[in-house]
Amino acid sequence: MIDSAPGLVEALRAAVPGGVLTEPVDLIAYGFDGTFYERTPPLVVLPETVEQVSAVHRIATARRIPITPRAMGSGLSGGAVPLAGSIVLGVARMDRILEIDEIDRVAVVQAGVINAHLQAEVEKRGLFYPPDPSSLKQSAIGGNVAENAGGARCLKYGVTGDYVLALQVVLPDGTVIRTGGRTVKNVTGYDLRRLFTGAEGTLGTITEITLKLLAKPKHARAAMAVFDRIDDAAHAVTAVMASGVLPSAIELVDNLTMRCIEENSPIGLPLDADAILIFGVDGNYAGVLADELATIERLAREHGTREVRVAHDAAESERLWTARRSISPALARRRPNKLGEDVCIPPRAIAELVRRVRAIAAEHALEIPLFGHIGDGNLHPNILCDKTNAEEMARVAVAARAIFEATVELGGTLSGEHGIGLLKKQFMELDLGPDTLAVMRKIKDALDPLGIMNPGKVFPDPGGMEAFRL
Ligand SMILES: Cc1cc2nc3c(=O)[nH]c(=O)nc-3n(C[C@H](O)[C@H](O)[C@H](O)COP(=O)(O)OP(=O)(O)OC[C@H]3O[C@@H](n4cnc5c(N)ncnc54)[C@H](O)[C@@H]3O)c2cc1C
């Protein structure tokens, strides 16, 4: 591609001095994300300023060269994997926290700021940025916004998009726009913040984000409830959510997932149980948290828990959350690959989906550990596999499709937080229907008439679900 675009490398080098990679050994690192897809880009450009991003877009537009924006490459739907000869536009060097304002309670950050870094900085000032993807140490705010990422605490506090007050975005042709502002309320015009949030890099490159901050709750506690039947755990979740108590998090971890965690770094999880629930509660009054934990314990017992262990101090709580965050790498030790799903269903349907996923695993002779942010119905059935085994991958594809179909039938959606990317695009019509998908296409065509932004993502290739292959 570089050879057939004379002057491209020189133009980019002039626009982004010292920020253009062309050596194969450098490019390999930009060809994959957290999925098993791989496509080495022909070229990577790493701008440091919005002016440089805009210049890259203008050069790409003039030459009809596709661009795949990339933050930290931790995505789980293939979104940052460059297709169709795309160059990669990485924002990792745009990693400055520009402002933390304690009066307005906002943070202004460049797109490449790591989530955990921002959390640590705002917490030093008694402030709080709730969205906490398990990848918080290896994902950036730009990637979080582009995927509208969630996390454990999003049950109580909402997802990334609920904290986006303003965005600076470079449109495909290089035009720089700002949308939103510093006010909590803002209904002036179409809500373009929401449009670019979760657009997975298909409409433009996000360069700067203004985020809403909260005051940090003074206390946080965690507890684990142990169940001999995962069904009981699912019913306990529904009961807690209907009780008026709003935990900061309710996470499900099933037996196979616990075994993977314990093989990876043991913390003494109950391996004879079918599933555990990890509950988080937080707030400013310790007495209220104790009451909430008592209600959770009572409801868990009414729904068959055999034991509730309340973490006695912050260190014990942190061990539980660290174990939860270690699931993805722990699964990677069991089989070479995994297809990580991210379906989301209404609370009423949680137990039924859990039952169906287990039936699908048995029917296709696959290991599907089940975990997720169960309080908000967001489940991550991960299909363990070996991508070099064609026969197994064919079964994985059939099982993945069956999970999507069950989810939609139960009133749920394909993705709660990981996005569609490459992995789920063939199922978009199943979830949205043809008319809504057609509206999305019109928006895409209006903003990106040349189709240069992150091609091959989100929109299905011809053939729909029948064309789904891994
Ligand atoms: C161990 C592990 C745990 C995870 N846990 C969670 C979780 O709990 N919750 C959750 O939501 N996700 C989770 N994820 C998925 C992933 O971390 C998130 O989707 C995250 O938001 C991706 O951020 P990133 O910086 O790595 O983005 P990337 O992977 O680099 O990019 C993701 C998408 O955003 C686009 N993009 C990136 N930067 C920009 C930009 N500046 N402008 C426009 N588009 C852009 C890319 O084109 C791509 O489509 C997890 C991943 C791993 C590996």
The ligand as an SDF file (V2000), in Angstrom:
LIG
                    3D

 53 58  0  0  0  0  0  0  0  0999 V2000
   -8.1870   -7.9290   30.5860 C   0  0  0  0  0  0  0  0  0  0  0  0
   -9.2400   -7.0710   29.9380 C   0  0  0  0  0  0  0  0  0  0  0  0
  -10.3340   -6.6710   30.6820 C   0  0  0  0  0  0  0  0  0  0  0  0
  -11.3050   -5.8480   30.1210 C   0  0  0  0  0  0  0  0  0  0  0  0
  -12.3600   -5.4430   30.8850 N   0  0  0  0  0  0  0  0  0  0  0  0
  -13.2610   -4.5880   30.3830 C   0  0  0  0  0  0  0  0  0  0  0  0
  -14.3350   -4.1160   31.1820 C   0  0  0  0  0  0  0  0  0  0  0  0
  -14.4810   -4.4610   32.3630 O   0  0  0  0  0  0  0  0  0  0  0  0
  -15.2080   -3.2570   30.6170 N   0  0  0  0  0  0  0  0  0  0  0  0
  -15.0860   -2.8490   29.3280 C   0  0  0  0  0  0  0  0  0  0  0  0
  -15.9010   -2.0570   28.8750 O   0  0  0  0  0  0  0  0  0  0  0  0
  -14.0920   -3.2960   28.5420 N   0  0  0  0  0  0  0  0  0  0  0  0
  -13.1770   -4.1450   29.0340 C   0  0  0  0  0  0  0  0  0  0  0  0
  -12.1560   -4.5990   28.2430 N   0  0  0  0  0  0  0  0  0  0  0  0
  -12.0860   -4.1880   26.8260 C   0  0  0  0  0  0  0  0  0  0  0  0
  -11.2340   -2.9410   26.5480 C   0  0  0  0  0  0  0  0  0  0  0  0
  -10.2500   -2.7530   27.5380 O   0  0  0  0  0  0  0  0  0  0  0  0
  -12.1230   -1.7140   26.4330 C   0  0  0  0  0  0  0  0  0  0  0  0
  -12.9490   -1.8210   25.2890 O   0  0  0  0  0  0  0  0  0  0  0  0
  -11.3440   -0.3880   26.3600 C   0  0  0  0  0  0  0  0  0  0  0  0
  -12.2620    0.6710   26.4040 O   0  0  0  0  0  0  0  0  0  0  0  0
  -10.4880   -0.2760   25.1140 C   0  0  0  0  0  0  0  0  0  0  0  0
   -9.5930    0.7870   25.3240 O   0  0  0  0  0  0  0  0  0  0  0  0
   -8.2270    0.8670   24.5230 P   0  0  0  0  0  0  0  0  0  0  0  0
   -7.5620    2.1230   24.9600 O   0  0  0  0  0  0  0  0  0  0  0  0
   -7.4320   -0.3510   24.6650 O   0  0  0  0  0  0  0  0  0  0  0  0
   -8.7880    1.0120   23.0390 O   0  0  0  0  0  0  0  0  0  0  0  0
   -8.3690    0.2600   21.6910 P   0  0  0  0  0  0  0  0  0  0  0  0
   -8.4650   -1.2090   21.8620 O   0  0  0  0  0  0  0  0  0  0  0  0
   -7.0990    0.8000   21.1980 O   0  0  0  0  0  0  0  0  0  0  0  0
   -9.5280    0.7370   20.7120 O   0  0  0  0  0  0  0  0  0  0  0  0
  -10.8430    0.3190   20.9160 C   0  0  0  0  0  0  0  0  0  0  0  0
  -11.7400    0.9370   19.8250 C   0  0  0  0  0  0  0  0  0  0  0  0
  -11.7770    2.3340   19.9860 O   0  0  0  0  0  0  0  0  0  0  0  0
  -11.3150    2.9850   18.7930 C   0  0  0  0  0  0  0  0  0  0  0  0
  -10.5060    4.1210   19.2570 N   0  0  0  0  0  0  0  0  0  0  0  0
   -9.4280    4.0660   20.0800 C   0  0  0  0  0  0  0  0  0  0  0  0
   -8.9750    5.3100   20.3190 N   0  0  0  0  0  0  0  0  0  0  0  0
   -9.7940    6.1600   19.6380 C   0  0  0  0  0  0  0  0  0  0  0  0
   -9.8270    7.5740   19.4840 C   0  0  0  0  0  0  0  0  0  0  0  0
   -8.9440    8.3540   20.0770 N   0  0  0  0  0  0  0  0  0  0  0  0
  -10.7940    8.0930   18.6880 N   0  0  0  0  0  0  0  0  0  0  0  0
  -11.7110    7.3090   18.0880 C   0  0  0  0  0  0  0  0  0  0  0  0
  -11.7080    5.9710   18.1940 N   0  0  0  0  0  0  0  0  0  0  0  0
  -10.7610    5.4030   18.9570 C   0  0  0  0  0  0  0  0  0  0  0  0
  -10.5340    1.9450   18.0300 C   0  0  0  0  0  0  0  0  0  0  0  0
  -10.5640    2.1850   16.6320 O   0  0  0  0  0  0  0  0  0  0  0  0
  -11.2820    0.6790   18.4050 C   0  0  0  0  0  0  0  0  0  0  0  0
  -12.4140    0.5470   17.5810 O   0  0  0  0  0  0  0  0  0  0  0  0
  -11.1780   -5.4370   28.7690 C   0  0  0  0  0  0  0  0  0  0  0  0
  -10.0690   -5.8450   28.0260 C   0  0  0  0  0  0  0  0  0  0  0  0
   -9.1150   -6.6550   28.5950 C   0  0  0  0  0  0  0  0  0  0  0  0
   -7.9390   -7.0630   27.7660 C   0  0  0  0  0  0  0  0  0  0  0  0
  1  2  1  0
  2  3  1  0
  2 52  2  0
  3  4  2  0
  4  5  1  0
  4 50  1  0
  5  6  2  0
  6  7  1  0
  6 13  1  0
  7  8  2  0
  7  9  1  0
  9 10  1  0
 10 11  2  0
 10 12  1  0
 12 13  2  0
 13 14  1  0
 14 15  1  0
 14 50  1  0
 15 16  1  0
 16 17  1  0
 16 18  1  0
 18 19  1  0
 18 20  1  0
 20 21  1  0
 20 22  1  0
 22 23  1  0
 23 24  1  0
 24 25  2  0
 24 26  1  0
 24 27  1  0
 27 28  1  0
 28 29  2  0
 28 30  1  0
 28 31  1  0
 31 32  1  0
 32 33  1  0
 33 34  1  0
 33 48  1  0
 34 35  1  0
 35 36  1  0
 35 46  1  0
 36 37  1  0
 36 45  1  0
 37 38  2  0
 38 39  1  0
 39 40  1  0
 39 45  2  0
 40 41  1  0
 40 42  2  0
 42 43  1  0
 43 44  2  0
 44 45  1  0
 46 47  1  0
 46 48  1  0
 48 49  1  0
 50 51  2  0
 51 52  1  0
 52 53  1  0
M  END
$$$$
